[in-house]
């Protein structure tokens, strides 16, 4: 009926925010959707018109979001917010959350992709210089019975063994894949707990999953549900594989008479302070708001951590690669200077 193309996460986030603000101004859902359709270009307009057709066909709004490939956890929150009459607030809140998550994901991708490109570029330079340029100097030095400078000999050795070094990296990568394949037999929570104990990425894992738990639980609590209902819903609705399994684990412990904060004690993929937030929120009778504020704080901490890592890693990597390139030029120029001085 209409052309189907995937929305980007940013487009989906902008759509949710604008739709929520439109509904907050007093427009009903279908009218707000039509306004969004009129404002957007053809690709997104066709998608929104498809959503309107689904609503006219009797489908609930959260199902139209799933059909349009919005994240399942967002659709789950929208479902309960629509039932509680807080749809506009939930749309705006989840739109901002989706935007932050997308920025977080793109920043992480850039953090990984940029160093990999620089390292690959460095290896290419070493290979080309060592394979095609330095051997000519070696032949010329041998014909003149001169000794090569130490830096040139070292660079030649490094260039000759570049292929072996790449082979070692491939073997290490294969070993990582082998470990990943081995731990596939474990449950998702066991795998997350295992990764959360790795020193270099522990803080990121804890921030990520503590944020995920806090945000989604707070969204449903603020929709008027009790904590027991939220946990029970996640075990059935499966907002995400993690939340479904984690809710099942918590539900089992709650049935044994263990308090909620105790079910989160000594869990590797959560920050210890999560327990304090839950206890304090329960005492004050505002657990939903407390977790919501805490999730916003976690998102800011993740952003600061990523920015700090980028600010530290990129200059260090550039200095390392720049220094190595300088050594390459020295390994070429020093023999030339020695020949000039010799004459």
Protein Blocks (a to p, Z undefined) as FASTA:
>chain_A
ZZcddddfklmmmmmmmmmmmmmnopafklmmmmmmmmpcfklmmmmmmmmmmmmnopaf
klmmmmnopafklmmmmmmmmmnopmmmmmmmmmmmmmmmmmmmmmmmmmmmmmmmmmmm
mmmmmmmmmmmmmmmmmmmmmmnopacdfklmmmmmmmmmmmmmmmmmmmmmmmmmmmmm
mmmmpcfklmmmmmmmpmklmmmmmmmmmmmmmmmmmmmmmnopafklmmmmmmmnomaf
klmmmmmmmmmmmmnopafklmmgoiakbcfklmmmmmmmmmnopmmmmmmmmmmmmmmm
mmmmmmmmmmmmmmmmmmmmmmmmmmmmmmmmmmmmmmmmmZZ
